[in-house]
Amino acid sequence: APAAPVLARQGGGSNIILFEVDGDAAPQPLDAIDLSAGHVVGEAIVFLKPGLSELEVEALRQAFEMTSLVHHAALGSYRARFAVETAGETLERVNLLGEDPRVARAFLNHLVDILQAQEPQINRQDWLLSLGLPAGYDTCFPRQGEGVTIAVIDTGADLTLPNPDVPELALPASAPQGLNFSPNTADPTGQDELGHGTVVSTIAAASANRFNGLGVAPRATVLPLKVFARVGGAVKGTNEGVSQAMLQAFQLEAGVINMSLGCGGCTRATEDEMRAFYGRVLDKLIADQAAAGRRMPVVVAASGNDGENLVDSPAAAHPDVIAVGSVRADLGGRSAFSNYGPELDLLAVGENATTTLLGGEFSNGGSGTSFAAPQVAGLVALILAEQPDLDPDGVREVLLACFVEDLGPAGFDEETGWGRAVV
């Protein structure tokens, strides 16, 4: 029998929101076998063809000997579990499911990675200066992102940073401790234990407090949605956890969603699967958001760090996602590690991202497209604060027309997109 729903209480005063969490739908802990396989062994994410009755769904569950079949109605998907013990058996079940006439598409529950390059070097906030800030606040963005929430789907954020004495981050009243969709759900909050999400968050929106450096949109709020945990020495999340976090960001009407994540080192075949999966999820979320008359978020994602002509998903999964790569520190071209391709939109400086780190230190957070994407997410927040009625298409139009400097061949090219972000 399904576990009883759990009500998670967030906020205070008149800003209380109750999140109903199905116990069976919670992400499960990962094991060494999952890390080795690159996906959750014994699980599939299934999209059924429309119009099936409950009896037909139950017949499908029995036919494939599923130990559980959990419906994520808001995502349009089901999570299936099987009593299998190997990656090969899981793949065989997924392939068979995909051939069943009742099934529209079946996916492995692939693991995702933080998109961070290695060997950071201590430097100053040259990335912020090269973006044209803080000078650009006076000329273009006097509201500095005020009133806009940036949902950061990552490792969480340091919840000690929104402190009353020296506030480094502002979190929204609707979810002042963030939410956890990672493989480790012992702590329901979005508290960062790994550091990556804090770096991404402070690049996007570190407050102006005369203490440390600035984020791009210093008056915006950050909603930390934690999807990563350390498993057997590796840092991993799952497609399902990311999709659940995306759902909450849509339903809470975040203005911007930042995803500095993807499938590091994946084959083209796996990338094709990831694109198909996130494409379906985003189609569903966008359609439901429009039908409900809710604000549509602008989705920003990192292009990946394999240095190859293959943009990671979710950045490459949907035309509404703004895909961001990294420009070199000298602004002369694409960073060697930055993935590129026809889906790439633009670049920002992803090398030597000096900002506020986990624990409050101001130092170099590292290099990677992970740290280019939140610069663009922050820039989107700046645009939305000045023009709150813009829809995602309008934001993209303003961004590419007004805040991009061309690099390489004139116009769009696959190495640099439309150019680098600059105010």
VEXVOVEX-387885 format. One record per residue (C-alpha): x, y, z. Coordinates in nm, 4 decimals, padded with zeros to 6 digits. Layout:
N
{u: X	v: Y	w: Z} .
...
This chain:
423
{u: 00.0000	v: 00.0000	w: 00.0000} .
{u: 00.1258	v: 00.3509	w: -00.0743} .
{u: 00.2805	v: 00.5376	w: 00.2149} .
{u: 00.0694	v: 00.8104	w: 00.3704} .
{u: 00.1382	v: 01.1575	w: 00.2302} .
{u: 00.3620	v: 01.3776	w: 00.4430} .
{u: 00.2911	v: 01.7499	w: 00.4763} .
{u: 00.6084	v: 01.9569	w: 00.4806} .
{u: 00.5620	v: 02.3021	w: 00.6325} .
{u: 00.7553	v: 02.5932	w: 00.4850} .
{u: 00.7389	v: 02.9639	w: 00.5598} .
{u: 00.5872	v: 03.1592	w: 00.8415} .
{u: 00.3025	v: 03.3958	w: 00.9176} .
{u: 00.0781	v: 03.4404	w: 00.6164} .
{u: 00.3385	v: 03.2903	w: 00.3820} .
{u: 00.2909	v: 02.9246	w: 00.4793} .
{u: 00.2790	v: 02.6715	w: 00.1972} .
{u: 00.2090	v: 02.3036	w: 00.2551} .
{u: 00.3909	v: 02.0648	w: 00.0224} .
{u: 00.2305	v: 01.7222	w: 00.0001} .
{u: 00.5013	v: 01.4614	w: -00.0492} .
{u: 00.4066	v: 01.1033	w: -00.1357} .
{u: 00.6283	v: 00.8743	w: 00.0711} .
{u: 00.6618	v: 00.6249	w: -00.2136} .
{u: 00.7559	v: 00.9044	w: -00.4514} .
{u: 01.0548	v: 01.0230	w: -00.2471} .
{u: 01.3936	v: 00.9670	w: -00.4150} .
{u: 01.5701	v: 00.6541	w: -00.2900} .
{u: 01.9306	v: 00.6310	w: -00.1625} .
{u: 02.1869	v: 00.5425	w: -00.4254} .
{u: 02.4351	v: 00.2568	w: -00.3949} .
{u: 02.7696	v: 00.1647	w: -00.5481} .
{u: 02.5962	v: -00.0455	w: -00.8125} .
{u: 02.3994	v: 00.2620	w: -00.9257} .
{u: 02.7197	v: 00.4674	w: -00.9544} .
{u: 02.8827	v: 00.1951	w: -01.1612} .
{u: 02.5798	v: 00.1646	w: -01.3892} .
{u: 02.5244	v: 00.5391	w: -01.4323} .
{u: 02.1557	v: 00.4952	w: -01.3549} .
{u: 01.9362	v: 00.3660	w: -01.0715} .
{u: 01.9428	v: -00.0113	w: -01.0996} .
{u: 01.5966	v: -00.1637	w: -01.0854} .
{u: 01.4132	v: 00.1588	w: -01.1795} .
{u: 01.2533	v: 00.3053	w: -01.4894} .
{u: 01.0701	v: 00.6294	w: -01.5587} .
{u: 00.7729	v: 00.5549	w: -01.7817} .
{u: 00.5396	v: 00.7759	w: -01.9842} .
{u: 00.2170	v: 00.5896	w: -02.0696} .
{u: -00.0045	v: 00.6504	w: -02.3678} .
{u: -00.3065	v: 00.8675	w: -02.2856} .
{u: -00.6440	v: 00.7200	w: -02.1983} .
{u: -00.5353	v: 00.4043	w: -02.0147} .
{u: -00.7693	v: 00.2901	w: -01.7386} .
{u: -00.6526	v: 00.1998	w: -01.3884} .
{u: -00.7074	v: -00.1667	w: -01.4749} .
{u: -00.4842	v: -00.1364	w: -01.7810} .
{u: -00.2128	v: 00.0335	w: -01.5765} .
{u: -00.2346	v: -00.2407	w: -01.3138} .
{u: -00.2173	v: -00.5042	w: -01.5876} .
{u: 00.1007	v: -00.3407	w: -01.7161} .
{u: 00.2505	v: -00.3450	w: -01.3673} .
{u: 00.1776	v: -00.7154	w: -01.3295} .
{u: 00.2944	v: -00.8048	w: -01.6793} .
{u: 00.6378	v: -00.6577	w: -01.6101} .
{u: 00.6532	v: -00.7836	w: -01.2485} .
{u: 00.6970	v: -00.4347	w: -01.1051} .
{u: 00.7344	v: -00.4237	w: -00.7293} .
{u: 00.5909	v: -00.0702	w: -00.7363} .
{u: 00.4550	v: 00.1789	w: -00.9886} .
{u: 00.4272	v: 00.5344	w: -00.8555} .
{u: 00.2374	v: 00.7936	w: -01.0581} .
{u: 00.3860	v: 01.1436	w: -01.0707} .
{u: 00.0739	v: 01.3021	w: -01.2183} .
{u: 00.2139	v: 01.6549	w: -01.2300} .
{u: 00.5076	v: 01.5323	w: -01.4384} .
{u: 00.3014	v: 01.2944	w: -01.6501} .
{u: 00.5292	v: 01.0034	w: -01.5611} .
{u: 00.5447	v: 00.6851	w: -01.3537} .
{u: 00.8389	v: 00.5489	w: -01.1594} .
{u: 00.8589	v: 00.1726	w: -01.1946} .
{u: 01.0642	v: -00.0571	w: -00.9736} .
{u: 01.1627	v: -00.4153	w: -01.0522} .
{u: 01.3125	v: -00.6943	w: -00.8438} .
{u: 01.6291	v: -00.7035	w: -01.0551} .
{u: 01.9866	v: -00.6774	w: -00.9362} .
{u: 02.1950	v: -00.5734	w: -01.2363} .
{u: 02.2214	v: -00.2850	w: -01.4796} .
{u: 02.1796	v: -00.5262	w: -01.7691} .
{u: 01.8526	v: -00.6635	w: -01.6352} .
{u: 01.7273	v: -00.3082	w: -01.5789} .
{u: 01.8119	v: -00.2058	w: -01.9359} .
{u: 01.6376	v: -00.5193	w: -02.0671} .
{u: 01.3192	v: -00.4313	w: -01.8746} .
{u: 01.3296	v: -00.0709	w: -01.9983} .
{u: 01.3735	v: -00.1838	w: -02.3581} .
{u: 01.0830	v: -00.4276	w: -02.3283} .
{u: 00.8666	v: -00.1575	w: -02.1696} .
{u: 00.9441	v: 00.0734	w: -02.4584} .
{u: 00.8059	v: -00.1863	w: -02.7010} .
{u: 00.4772	v: -00.2322	w: -02.5140} .
{u: 00.1807	v: -00.0736	w: -02.6954} .
{u: 00.0600	v: 00.0854	w: -02.3712} .
{u: 00.3870	v: 00.2758	w: -02.3248} .
{u: 00.4744	v: 00.6037	w: -02.4985} .
{u: 00.8377	v: 00.6045	w: -02.3798} .
{u: 01.0431	v: 00.4346	w: -02.1089} .
{u: 01.3715	v: 00.5694	w: -01.9687} .
{u: 01.6447	v: 00.4562	w: -01.7374} .
{u: 01.6590	v: 00.6805	w: -01.4290} .
{u: 01.9988	v: 00.8212	w: -01.5301} .
{u: 02.2294	v: 00.9890	w: -01.2808} .
{u: 02.3345	v: 01.3496	w: -01.3295} .
{u: 02.6517	v: 01.5321	w: -01.2323} .
{u: 02.7599	v: 01.8738	w: -01.1149} .
{u: 02.9211	v: 02.0582	w: -01.4066} .
{u: 03.2412	v: 02.1840	w: -01.2487} .
{u: 03.5896	v: 02.1784	w: -01.3992} .
{u: 03.8942	v: 02.0956	w: -01.1880} .
{u: 04.1991	v: 02.2787	w: -01.0404} .
{u: 04.0544	v: 02.6179	w: -00.9482} .
{u: 04.2955	v: 02.9107	w: -00.9007} .
{u: 04.2423	v: 03.1924	w: -00.6574} .
{u: 04.1561	v: 03.5174	w: -00.8357} .
{u: 03.9381	v: 03.8259	w: -00.8011} .
{u: 03.5808	v: 03.8728	w: -00.9303} .
{u: 03.6979	v: 03.9424	w: -01.2834} .
{u: 03.3925	v: 03.7530	w: -01.4102} .
{u: 03.1612	v: 04.0179	w: -01.2606} .
{u: 03.3640	v: 04.3079	w: -01.4012} .
{u: 03.3759	v: 04.1486	w: -01.7463} .
{u: 02.9966	v: 04.1213	w: -01.7333} .
{u: 02.9819	v: 04.5015	w: -01.7001} .
{u: 02.8755	v: 04.5069	w: -01.3364} .
{u: 02.8386	v: 04.6811	w: -01.0965} .
{u: 02.8510	v: 04.9818	w: -01.3347} .
{u: 02.5552	v: 04.8428	w: -01.5302} .
{u: 02.3181	v: 04.8698	w: -01.2351} .
{u: 02.3007	v: 05.2473	w: -01.2738} .
{u: 02.2624	v: 05.2447	w: -01.6518} .
{u: 02.0298	v: 04.9448	w: -01.7014} .
{u: 01.9215	v: 04.7703	w: -01.3835} .
{u: 01.8513	v: 05.0004	w: -01.0882} .
{u: 01.6231	v: 04.7421	w: -00.9225} .
{u: 01.9116	v: 04.4898	w: -00.9174} .
{u: 01.6799	v: 04.1885	w: -00.9440} .
{u: 01.4409	v: 04.2959	w: -00.6689} .
{u: 01.1212	v: 04.0903	w: -00.6552} .
{u: 01.2574	v: 03.8002	w: -00.8651} .
{u: 01.3196	v: 03.4503	w: -00.7296} .
{u: 01.5954	v: 03.2367	w: -00.8810} .
{u: 01.5385	v: 02.8639	w: -00.8195} .
{u: 01.8801	v: 02.6946	w: -00.8031} .
{u: 01.8557	v: 02.3195	w: -00.8665} .
{u: 02.1884	v: 02.1988	w: -00.7305} .
{u: 02.3495	v: 02.0822	w: -00.4042} .
{u: 02.1460	v: 02.3299	w: -00.1987} .
{u: 02.2767	v: 02.6517	w: -00.0460} .
{u: 02.4460	v: 02.7483	w: 00.2798} .
{u: 02.1458	v: 02.8317	w: 00.4984} .
{u: 02.3661	v: 03.0278	w: 00.7388} .
{u: 02.4296	v: 03.2937	w: 00.4726} .
{u: 02.0887	v: 03.4658	w: 00.5061} .
{u: 02.1903	v: 03.5897	w: 00.8538} .
{u: 02.0649	v: 03.9187	w: 00.9988} .
{u: 02.4111	v: 04.0657	w: 01.0631} .
{u: 02.5800	v: 04.0205	w: 00.7251} .
{u: 02.3222	v: 03.8739	w: 00.4851} .
{u: 02.4919	v: 03.7107	w: 00.1875} .
{u: 02.1787	v: 03.5503	w: 00.0388} .
{u: 01.8065	v: 03.6236	w: 00.0602} .
{u: 01.5724	v: 03.3227	w: 00.0536} .
{u: 01.1990	v: 03.3469	w: -00.0298} .
{u: 00.9438	v: 03.3482	w: 00.2532} .
{u: 00.7547	v: 03.0624	w: 00.0848} .
{u: 01.0492	v: 02.8220	w: 00.1341} .
{u: 01.3026	v: 02.9855	w: 00.3669} .
{u: 01.5024	v: 02.6627	w: 00.4122} .
{u: 01.4810	v: 02.5349	w: 00.0587} .
{u: 01.3703	v: 02.1818	w: -00.0307} .
{u: 01.5504	v: 01.8500	w: -00.0696} .
{u: 01.5042	v: 01.6133	w: -00.3666} .
{u: 01.8438	v: 01.4445	w: -00.3403} .
{u: 01.9144	v: 01.0703	w: -00.2910} .
{u: 01.9693	v: 01.1520	w: 00.0785} .
{u: 01.6466	v: 01.2908	w: 00.2258} .
{u: 01.7372	v: 01.2618	w: 00.5951} .
{u: 01.7348	v: 01.6434	w: 00.6135} .
{u: 01.4281	v: 01.7886	w: 00.4350} .
{u: 01.5924	v: 02.1293	w: 00.3914} .
{u: 01.8117	v: 02.2549	w: 00.1102} .
{u: 02.1205	v: 02.2880	w: 00.3323} .
{u: 02.4335	v: 02.2577	w: 00.1196} .
{u: 02.6954	v: 02.0099	w: 00.2387} .
{u: 02.9047	v: 02.0021	w: -00.0785} .
{u: 02.9573	v: 02.3679	w: -00.1697} .
{u: 02.8725	v: 02.3713	w: -00.5403} .
{u: 02.5173	v: 02.5037	w: -00.5004} .
{u: 02.6349	v: 02.7789	w: -00.2672} .
{u: 02.8850	v: 02.8989	w: -00.5278} .
{u: 02.6168	v: 02.8914	w: -00.7988} .
{u: 02.3716	v: 03.0771	w: -00.5721} .
{u: 02.6128	v: 03.3508	w: -00.4671} .
{u: 02.7283	v: 03.4069	w: -00.8261} .
{u: 02.3652	v: 03.4566	w: -00.9221} .
{u: 02.2518	v: 03.6674	w: -00.6277} .
{u: 02.4993	v: 03.7376	w: -00.3456} .
{u: 02.3772	v: 04.0426	w: -00.1556} .
{u: 02.5393	v: 04.3862	w: -00.1516} .
{u: 02.6568	v: 04.4166	w: 00.2096} .
{u: 03.0056	v: 04.5720	w: 00.1878} .
{u: 03.1528	v: 04.2479	w: 00.3173} .
{u: 03.2163	v: 04.0075	w: 00.0296} .
{u: 03.1703	v: 04.0356	w: -00.3448} .
{u: 02.8444	v: 04.0776	w: -00.5313} .
{u: 02.6212	v: 03.8401	w: -00.7189} .
{u: 02.4783	v: 03.9428	w: -01.0542} .
{u: 02.1319	v: 04.0167	w: -00.9111} .
{u: 02.2059	v: 04.1191	w: -00.5501} .
{u: 01.8440	v: 04.2003	w: -00.4592} .
{u: 01.6952	v: 03.8779	w: -00.5974} .
{u: 01.6001	v: 03.5863	w: -00.3737} .
{u: 01.7354	v: 03.2324	w: -00.4137} .
{u: 01.5242	v: 02.9180	w: -00.3764} .
{u: 01.7650	v: 02.6279	w: -00.3051} .
{u: 01.6331	v: 02.2992	w: -00.4465} .
{u: 01.8773	v: 02.0283	w: -00.3447} .
{u: 01.9130	v: 01.7305	w: -00.5819} .
{u: 02.2687	v: 01.6068	w: -00.5159} .
{u: 02.4205	v: 01.3983	w: -00.2371} .
{u: 02.7542	v: 01.2269	w: -00.1832} .
{u: 02.7249	v: 00.8551	w: -00.2606} .
{u: 03.0252	v: 00.6270	w: -00.2240} .
{u: 03.2689	v: 00.9120	w: -00.2737} .
{u: 03.0851	v: 01.0536	w: -00.5768} .
{u: 02.8359	v: 01.3386	w: -00.5997} .
{u: 02.5218	v: 01.2276	w: -00.7805} .
{u: 02.1572	v: 01.3129	w: -00.8373} .
{u: 01.8884	v: 01.1461	w: -01.0445} .
{u: 01.6735	v: 01.2570	w: -01.3354} .
{u: 01.3683	v: 01.1978	w: -01.1203} .
{u: 01.4957	v: 01.4169	w: -00.8378} .
{u: 01.5777	v: 01.6958	w: -01.0828} .
{u: 01.2342	v: 01.6719	w: -01.2435} .
{u: 01.0632	v: 01.6903	w: -00.9024} .
{u: 01.2683	v: 02.0002	w: -00.8203} .
{u: 01.1723	v: 02.1537	w: -01.1552} .
{u: 00.8065	v: 02.0881	w: -01.0751} .
{u: 00.8331	v: 02.2760	w: -00.7433} .
{u: 01.0133	v: 02.5673	w: -00.9105} .
{u: 00.7322	v: 02.5943	w: -01.1659} .
{u: 00.4568	v: 02.5627	w: -00.9057} .
{u: 00.6181	v: 02.8200	w: -00.6757} .
{u: 00.6358	v: 03.0537	w: -00.9778} .
{u: 01.0078	v: 03.1197	w: -00.9665} .
{u: 01.1104	v: 03.3835	w: -01.2178} .
{u: 01.4247	v: 03.1959	w: -01.3185} .
{u: 01.5462	v: 02.8362	w: -01.2848} .
{u: 01.9202	v: 02.7629	w: -01.2919} .
{u: 02.0462	v: 02.4091	w: -01.3552} .
{u: 02.4249	v: 02.3767	w: -01.3472} .
{u: 02.4069	v: 02.0029	w: -01.3997} .
{u: 02.4109	v: 01.7369	w: -01.6678} .
{u: 02.5522	v: 01.3983	w: -01.7615} .
{u: 02.9301	v: 01.4385	w: -01.7505} .
{u: 03.1170	v: 01.2172	w: -01.9958} .
{u: 02.8015	v: 01.0503	w: -02.1274} .
{u: 02.7813	v: 00.8816	w: -02.4648} .
{u: 02.5771	v: 01.0364	w: -02.7428} .
{u: 02.3183	v: 00.7605	w: -02.6992} .
{u: 02.2747	v: 00.8461	w: -02.3297} .
{u: 02.2588	v: 01.2163	w: -02.4149} .
{u: 01.9825	v: 01.1414	w: -02.6651} .
{u: 01.7900	v: 00.9698	w: -02.3836} .
{u: 01.8467	v: 01.2637	w: -02.1508} .
{u: 01.7244	v: 01.5085	w: -02.4142} .
{u: 01.4115	v: 01.3053	w: -02.4764} .
{u: 01.3413	v: 01.2761	w: -02.1025} .
{u: 01.3866	v: 01.6424	w: -02.0119} .
{u: 01.2071	v: 01.7465	w: -02.3289} .
{u: 00.8988	v: 01.5523	w: -02.2186} .
{u: 00.9182	v: 01.6878	w: -01.8636} .
{u: 00.9490	v: 02.0480	w: -01.9799} .
{u: 00.6670	v: 02.0103	w: -02.2331} .
{u: 00.4406	v: 01.8867	w: -01.9524} .
{u: 00.5440	v: 02.1546	w: -01.7029} .
{u: 00.5085	v: 02.4363	w: -01.9561} .
{u: 00.1652	v: 02.3166	w: -02.0700} .
{u: 00.0358	v: 02.2805	w: -01.7123} .
{u: 00.1793	v: 02.6177	w: -01.6087} .
{u: 00.0050	v: 02.7873	w: -01.9003} .
{u: -00.3234	v: 02.6069	w: -01.8327} .
{u: -00.3144	v: 02.7160	w: -01.4670} .
{u: -00.2402	v: 03.0768	w: -01.5630} .
{u: 00.0755	v: 03.0783	w: -01.3518} .
{u: 00.3923	v: 03.2745	w: -01.4215} .
{u: 00.6254	v: 03.0929	w: -01.6598} .
{u: 00.9886	v: 03.0716	w: -01.5413} .
{u: 01.2892	v: 03.1316	w: -01.7633} .
{u: 01.5034	v: 02.8155	w: -01.7589} .
{u: 01.8836	v: 02.8500	w: -01.7779} .
{u: 02.1221	v: 02.5515	w: -01.7890} .
{u: 02.4956	v: 02.4846	w: -01.8286} .
{u: 02.6248	v: 02.3373	w: -02.1542} .
{u: 02.8659	v: 02.0842	w: -01.9972} .
{u: 03.2373	v: 02.0436	w: -01.9335} .
{u: 03.3589	v: 01.7699	w: -02.1680} .
{u: 03.4990	v: 02.0135	w: -02.4256} .
{u: 03.3070	v: 01.8438	w: -02.7051} .
{u: 03.0499	v: 01.9205	w: -02.9693} .
{u: 02.7627	v: 01.7849	w: -02.7611} .
{u: 02.5618	v: 02.0182	w: -02.5350} .
{u: 02.4454	v: 01.8444	w: -02.2162} .
{u: 02.0843	v: 01.8093	w: -02.1129} .
{u: 01.8750	v: 01.9684	w: -01.9745} .
{u: 02.0475	v: 02.2581	w: -02.1577} .
{u: 01.9930	v: 02.0907	w: -02.4970} .
{u: 01.6576	v: 01.9293	w: -02.4199} .
{u: 01.4134	v: 02.2039	w: -02.5094} .
{u: 01.4123	v: 02.5209	w: -02.7230} .
{u: 01.2856	v: 02.7244	w: -02.4250} .
{u: 01.6020	v: 02.6494	w: -02.2220} .
{u: 01.8819	v: 02.9075	w: -02.2441} .
{u: 02.2021	v: 02.7013	w: -02.2844} .
{u: 02.5143	v: 02.8682	w: -02.1428} .
{u: 02.8777	v: 02.7782	w: -02.2037} .
{u: 03.1990	v: 02.9297	w: -02.0691} .
{u: 03.4133	v: 03.1985	w: -02.2323} .
{u: 03.7844	v: 03.2119	w: -02.1524} .
{u: 03.9043	v: 03.4534	w: -01.8844} .
{u: 04.0689	v: 03.6638	w: -02.1590} .
{u: 03.7274	v: 03.6819	w: -02.3348} .
{u: 03.8871	v: 03.5608	w: -02.6577} .
{u: 03.6816	v: 03.2483	w: -02.7190} .
{u: 03.5271	v: 02.9337	w: -02.5756} .
{u: 03.6878	v: 02.7759	w: -02.2678} .
{u: 03.8578	v: 02.4487	w: -02.3623} .
{u: 03.6317	v: 02.2519	w: -02.1268} .
{u: 03.3051	v: 02.4114	w: -02.2452} .
{u: 03.0690	v: 02.1958	w: -02.4531} .
{u: 02.9294	v: 02.3525	w: -02.7679} .
{u: 02.6857	v: 02.2815	w: -03.0481} .
{u: 02.3753	v: 02.4109	w: -03.2266} .
{u: 02.1773	v: 02.4368	w: -02.9014} .
{u: 02.4264	v: 02.6779	w: -02.7377} .
{u: 02.2865	v: 03.0284	w: -02.6811} .
{u: 02.5693	v: 03.2302	w: -02.5262} .
{u: 02.8777	v: 03.2286	w: -02.3043} .
{u: 02.9764	v: 03.3843	w: -01.9725} .
{u: 03.3075	v: 03.3710	w: -01.7838} .
{u: 03.3212	v: 03.0289	w: -01.6189} .
{u: 03.6879	v: 03.0345	w: -01.5198} .
{u: 03.8053	v: 03.1177	w: -01.1674} .
{u: 03.4711	v: 03.2137	w: -01.0158} .
{u: 03.5574	v: 03.4076	w: -00.7020} .
{u: 03.2535	v: 03.4450	w: -00.4779} .
{u: 03.1177	v: 03.3576	w: -00.1317} .
{u: 03.1704	v: 02.9886	w: -00.0577} .
{u: 03.0104	v: 02.7388	w: 00.1794} .
{u: 03.0879	v: 02.8627	w: 00.5311} .
{u: 03.1098	v: 03.2289	w: 00.4260} .
{u: 03.4680	v: 03.2470	w: 00.2962} .
{u: 03.5252	v: 03.4736	w: -00.0043} .
{u: 03.7493	v: 03.2857	w: -00.2439} .
{u: 03.7717	v: 03.1000	w: -00.5742} .
{u: 03.4857	v: 02.8534	w: -00.6169} .
{u: 03.6361	v: 02.6859	w: -00.9235} .
{u: 03.5825	v: 02.6773	w: -01.2979} .
{u: 03.3159	v: 02.5262	w: -01.5194} .
{u: 03.0036	v: 02.6012	w: -01.7165} .
{u: 02.8313	v: 02.5539	w: -01.3793} .
{u: 02.9513	v: 02.9010	w: -01.2882} .
{u: 02.8758	v: 03.0634	w: -01.6233} .
{u: 02.5073	v: 02.9627	w: -01.6171} .
{u: 02.4149	v: 03.1468	w: -01.2927} .
{u: 02.5608	v: 03.4685	w: -01.4348} .
{u: 02.3034	v: 03.4462	w: -01.7125} .
{u: 02.0333	v: 03.3408	w: -01.4629} .
{u: 02.1200	v: 03.6521	w: -01.2608} .
{u: 02.1110	v: 03.8652	w: -01.5759} .
{u: 01.7646	v: 03.7253	w: -01.6540} .
{u: 01.6566	v: 03.8241	w: -01.3009} .
{u: 01.7852	v: 04.1780	w: -01.3651} .
{u: 01.5815	v: 04.1968	w: -01.6862} .
{u: 01.2658	v: 04.0599	w: -01.5197} .
{u: 01.2914	v: 04.3058	w: -01.2296} .
{u: 01.2811	v: 04.5938	w: -01.4793} .
{u: 01.0250	v: 04.4343	w: -01.7150} .
{u: 00.8193	v: 04.1902	w: -01.5040} .
{u: 00.5579	v: 04.1309	w: -01.7756} .
{u: 00.8042	v: 03.9698	w: -02.0161} .
{u: 00.7433	v: 03.6026	w: -02.0960} .
{u: 01.0395	v: 03.3658	w: -02.1550} .
{u: 01.0440	v: 03.4402	w: -02.5290} .
{u: 01.0511	v: 03.8124	w: -02.4540} .
{u: 01.3350	v: 03.7691	w: -02.2043} .
{u: 01.5375	v: 03.5694	w: -02.4563} .
{u: 01.4783	v: 03.8381	w: -02.7194} .
{u: 01.5926	v: 04.1191	w: -02.4876} .
{u: 01.8893	v: 03.9158	w: -02.3628} .
{u: 02.0234	v: 03.8285	w: -02.7081} .
{u: 01.9461	v: 04.1675	w: -02.8635} .
{u: 02.0798	v: 04.3922	w: -02.5877} .
{u: 02.3171	v: 04.2015	w: -02.3607} .
{u: 02.5381	v: 03.9868	w: -02.5835} .
{u: 02.8689	v: 04.0796	w: -02.7464} .
{u: 02.9442	v: 03.8766	w: -03.0584} .
{u: 03.2509	v: 03.6494	w: -03.0618} .
{u: 03.4095	v: 03.4570	w: -03.3447} .
{u: 03.2309	v: 03.4587	w: -03.6823} .
{u: 02.9620	v: 03.7250	w: -03.7174} .
{u: 02.6270	v: 03.6140	w: -03.5780} .
{u: 02.5579	v: 03.2705	w: -03.4367} .
{u: 02.8189	v: 02.9957	w: -03.4382} .
{u: 02.8257	v: 02.6636	w: -03.2547} .
{u: 03.1468	v: 02.7412	w: -03.0627} .
{u: 03.0271	v: 03.0645	w: -02.8993} .
{u: 02.6525	v: 03.0819	w: -02.9644} .
{u: 02.5431	v: 03.4438	w: -03.0128} .
{u: 02.8431	v: 03.5660	w: -02.8116} .
{u: 02.9224	v: 03.6452	w: -02.4485} .
{u: 02.6922	v: 03.8019	w: -02.1912} .
{u: 02.7722	v: 04.1646	w: -02.1160} .
{u: 02.5769	v: 04.4624	w: -01.9828} .
